[in-house]
Amino acid sequence: MNTTSRRNFMQSLGAMGVVGLSKSLFPAWMPRLAFAPRLQIPPAGGRDTMVVIFQRGGMDGLNVVVPFGEGGNYYDRRPTIAIPEPGAGDNRAIDLDGFFGLHPALRPLKDVYDAGALTVIHGAGSPDPSRSHFTAMEYMERGTPGMQTATTGWVNRHLETASWQNDSPFRAIGMGTMVQGSLRGPVSAIALKSIADFHLQGREEHLATIQRTLSSLYSIQAPTDMIGAQAGEVFATMELMAQLNESEYVPANAAEYPDSDFGMGLKQIAQLIKAEVGLEVACVDIGGWDTHEDQGGSDGQLAGLLSDFGQGMAAFYADLRDYMSNVTVVSMSEFGRRVEENGSAGTDHGHGNCMFVMGGGVTGGTYSRWVGLSDDMLDEGDLAVTTDYRDVLTEILVGRLGNPAVDRIFPDYVANLPGIIRAR
């Protein structure tokens, strides 16, 4: 590393756009970062931090938010996996409004719902009919369903079009080994697997060696070119991360995050929010929702996923109770599942789904332009999408994040706002 030339180092970083620290330069345990040029203008205040949860695999929204009020239209089509109507017993749907109920594994979210800090949207999703995971996720994360020309993500376009800019290296983060598609574009994003990685599991001498090596390659006091600016980004990130210690973090209000990638991701996002490092948007994934076989009903495969999701969301809310007036969390999945269960006690790729929006700025309750599950109202055997997911995101962007440039964030789309957000 000491003999690495400046030119070779730059080539290993990449030239434009999102740049990752090369594995050829650092040991396997060294954290990977992703950077791109950003404007150096201080951020303005009075906006929410947005947390975007992607439930990858196509979540079965009909068993997550159960339309028990549909009666036989729901229960007759799901003889082995349907969630029983609300009533006595822990295996039954948790009544929300007399028509919709939460899956029993989401019981931790009922307190958040009762506090008015959770809005449940049903019949939501992308209007694109694709049943391909890859295609549907790409369209949703680009924010341009059916349009293949977009090369950037909707979150990145939000950051790019905002009337303010933010020079924090933590303006946008994606929890995981690489940034999510919604974050891709010209504005900086960090792929953060773990805050603990930046402490190198106690190997601070290795971090010091890496810092000295980088220092020998660059003079970053006043960077005049892109290479110097990239080096400045690296050092700024390392300095900020050195101030955080994941192992010593104690969540507030006795919040208990699940011991999972999802739970730990939310926990670290909460830590960054409290640290006031300039975080505006964080993305975190939770996968495994492709339940073609042995999906289960009140128990089983889907219930396990929902337990992780519900516990994580509830812990995040409890931990950030004093901050939630300035935080909005939104969840989505690329598509739902078919209304009819299949012959393997699971569900195949469908269309309409449900979304959750949590935070101090939501109106709370349930929302749906529900058309029902009768044969004549289904979309080729699927729950119809009656609320475009961009309607929900637009209202968050305008009402809570203060960015009205939705014509550039979601080009060629005019939103039909659902009224689930209290504008600042």
N, C-alpha and C positions, 0 to 999 in steps of 0.2 A: 504493500500500500504506500510506503514511503517513496517509492520510485514511480508511482502512478502519475502520469502527466496530466496537466489540466485538460488537454484536449481529449485524452482517453477517458478521463473521468466524466466529462460532459457527454461523450458518446454513450457511456454506460448509463447515464441518467436519462437520455432521450433528448429530443430536440424541442418539441412544442407540445402544448396541451398538458395532460396529466402525466407526471413524471414519477417513476418509482425508483427508490434506491436499489441499486443492482445487487443481486445475490453474489455476484462475482467479487464484490468489494467487501462485503461484511459477512460475518459468521451467520449460520442458520438461525441462531437465537436472537440476532439483532432485529429490532422492529423495522418493518417496511413502512415508508411514508410515501405519500403522493402529493405532488405540488404542481401548481401552475401559476403564472403571473397574476397579480391582483393589483387593484388601485389602492393607493396609500392614503385613504381619506377616513377620518374617524367615523365610527358608527353613530347613528342617532338613537335616542332612547324611545321608550314607549311602545315596544313591539314584543310579541310573543316569541319564545323559542319553540320551534316546531319539531316534533319527533314523528317520523314516518315509519310505520311498521309494515313490512311486506310479509304476508303469510303465503309462502311459496309452495305451490303444488296444487292449488285449487281447493280452497276450503269449502266444506259442505255447509253453507249458510243456513240451510233449512233445518239442520240439526243443532246449529249453534244458537240461532234465534228462532225458536220453534213456533210456527204458525198454528198453534193448537186450535185456534178458533176456526180453522178450515175443516175440522172434523174429518170425515172420510176422504176428502180430497187429499189430505196429508197421510192419515193413518192407513188407509187401504193400500196406498202405494208403497208403504214401508212396513211390511208385516213383521220384520225381525229387528229393525234398527230404529224405529220411531221412538221418540222420547215421550213418555206418558204425560198426560195432562197434569197441570198443577193439582196438588192435593197432599195428603199425608204421605210421608216417606221421602228419603233422601235421593231417590232415583227419578224424581219427577221434575218436569220443567218448573222454573221459578217464574211465577207470574209477574209480568211487567205492566200490562195495561188491559188485561182481560181478553186479549187476542194473541199477543206474542209473549213468549217466555224464554228465559235463558236456559241453556243446557245446565244441568245440575253441577257440572264441573266448574262452571263460572260463578258459583256462589260468592266468591270473594268480591266480585264486581257489583253485587247487588247493593252493598253499602254505598259504593261510589255513585251508583244510579240513584239511590234514594236521596243522596246529598245534592242531586241536581248537577253533578259534574260529569255525567256520561250520557251521550246521545247515541242511540242505536238506530241505524238506517238500514232498512230492508228493501230488497229489490234493486240494489245498487250494483254498479259494475261498468264495464266497458261496452260500448255499443258494437264493437267489432265481433263478428261471430266465430272467430278462430277458436278451435279447441286444442290448439298446440300450445303447450306450456311456454316454449321459447318465444313463439310469435306473440302470444297474448301478454307475456311479461314485458317484452320489448316495447310493444305498443303502449302499454300502461305506464311504463317508466319514462318513455319519451313524452307521454302526454299527447300523442297524436294517433289515436286508434285508426287503423286502416291506411295510414300515410307512412310510406317507407323512406321518404326523403329526409326526415329529421335525423340529425346526428347527435343531438344533445338531449339531456334529460330535462324534465319540467322543473325540478328543483334548481338545477344549474341556471336555467333561463330566468327563474325567479331572482336568484342572486345577481345575475348579470343585469337585469332590468330595474332592480331596486334603485330608488332615488338616492340612497345612501350606499356607501361601501364600508368595508371593515378590514383592517389590516391584520387582524388576529389570525395566526395559523390554524386556530380552532373555529373559524367561522362556520365551516361545514365539515362534518365527519361522517364516515360510514363505518359502523362496527363490523369488523371482519377483516379478511386478508386482502380484500380489494373493494374499491368504492362501488356502490350500487349504480345501476344504469341511470337512475333519476338524477344522480349527482354528476354525471359525466358532462364535460364541457370546458369552456375556457376559464371558469372561475375555480379557485383553489378548493381542493377537498383532501382530507386526510383519511386513509384507510387505517383504522385503529383496531388492532386485534385485542390488545389489553394494555391498560395503563402500566401494569406490572412489567410488561416487556421493556418499558423504557428504563426501568431500574435494573434490568438484566439479571433478575433473580439474585440481587445482592452483589453482582460482579461490577461494582462501580469503577474498579480499576480499568476494566475493558472499555467502559464508556469514556473514561478520561483519555485513553489511548486513541479511540476513534476521534474524539474532539480535537486532540492535538494534530492528528493526521489531516483532518479536514482543514484546520487552521493553517497548516503548512501549504495547502493547495490554494488558498484564497486569502485575499485581503477584503474583508466584508464590512469595514467601517462605513464606507459609502459606496455601495455597489453601483457600478456604472453600466453593467451589461447583464444579460439574462443569467449567465452562469453565476456571477456574483450574487445576484438577487436570489437565485435558487439556494446558494450556500447560506445566505442570510435567513431564509425560511427554515432551513434545517436547524440552525443554531437557535433561532427563536423558539422553535418547537421543543427542542431538547431542554432549554432553560425553563419553559413553562411546565413541562412534564416532570422536571426534577422537583418541582414544588408540590407535586401530588404524590400520595402514597396510598395505593389501593388497599394494601394490607391493613392499614391503620384506619381506613374509613369506616365510620359507624353510622348506618342509616338512622334517620330521625324517626320518632314516634313508633319505635319498636318494629319498624318495617322489616319483613323477612323476604328477601328475594329468593326465588327458586335457584337451586344449584345447577344451572343449565347455561348454555351459551346465551340464550335469550335473557334470562334473569341477570346474568353478569353484565350483559351489554347494557341493559336498562340501568343497572346499578352504577356503572361507570358514566353513563350519560348524566345521571343525577348528580354525581360527584363533579362533573365538569360544569353543570349549570350552577351549582353552589359556589364553585371556585371563581365564577365570573371571569372566564377567560375569553369571552367574546363569542361563545357558541350561539349560532342562529338556527342551524338546522342539523339534526342528527337522524341517520337512517339505520335501522336495525332489522334483521330478518329473523323469521322463525319458520323453518321448513318442515316437511313431512306430511303435508295435507293431502297427498294423492292417494286417497283411501279406496282403491278399487276392490280390495278384498278385506274381509273381516274388520269392517269399520267399527262395529260395535254400536251400542245405543247409549244408555246412561253410563255404561262401563265400556272399557276396551280401548282400542287404538285412538279414536278421535277424542275420547274423554281424557286420555293422557296428555294429548297435545293441548287441549283446552285448559287442563289444570295448570300446565306450565304458563300458558298465555294469561289466564285469569290471575294467577298468583303474582306473576311479574307485573302486570298492569296495576293491580291493587297495591303492591309494595311500592311501586314508583309513585303512585298517588299519595300514599301515606308518607313516604320519605320526603316528598316535595310539597307537603301540604301548605307550607308557608310561602311557596313559590308558584303554586299552580295558577294564580291569577295572571301569570305571565308565561304560561306554558300551554300548548295545545298538542295533543297526541292524536294521530289519525292512523287507522289500520285499513288495509285493503289486501285483496287476493286477486290473482289474474282472472279467475272465473269461478263459478260455483259448480255444483254437481247436479246431475239429473234428478228429477223428482222421484222417479221409480228406482227402487233399489235393484241391483243386478243379482244374477244367480250365485254370486260369490259373497253374498252378504255385505256388499259394499256399494259404492256409487260411482258412476262414470262421469266423464267431463260434461259439464253443463254450461249454464250461462249466468243468470242473475244470482246475486250473493248478498251478503250484509257487510256493513262497515261499522266501525266504532270511532267516535270522536270524544275525547276526554280532555277536560281542562276547566279552568275557571271562567272561560268565555263562552261555554256552550249553554244552550237553552235547556238541555236535559230532556229525558223522556225518549219516546220512540217516534220515528218519522218514516213514512212510507207512502209512495203513490201506488199502493197495493192494488193489483187487479185480480188476485186470487189464483187458485190452483186448479180450477175447473178446466176440462179439456180444451174448451174454446178460448181460454185465456193464456194457455201455455205457448211458449215459443219453441216449436218443434220438440215438445216434450220437456222443456226446461222452464224454470222460473224466468219470467220476462224481466229485462232490465228497464226499469221505469225511472230510475234516478242515475244519471250519468255520474260516474265518480268525479269527473271534472267539475260538476256543480258543487260538490262538497268541498273540493280543494279550492275552487275559486272563492267561495265564501270565507274560507280560512285565510287565504292570501290577502284578500281585500280587507276583511273585517278585523283580523287579528295581527297580520304581519304588515299591514299598511302598504301593500303593493297593488295599485290598480292596473298595472300593465298586463292584464290577463290576455289581451289580444296577441301579445308576443309570447306569453308563457304557454298558452293553448291556442295556437293560430287556427283561424277559420272555424272557431267555435264560439257560440254565444251561450253563456250559461243560464240555466233556469234555477236561480238560487232557492234552496230549500228552507231558508229561515231558521237554521239550527245554531247560528252564531250570534252572540251579542257583540256588535261592533264596538271597538274602543272609542 
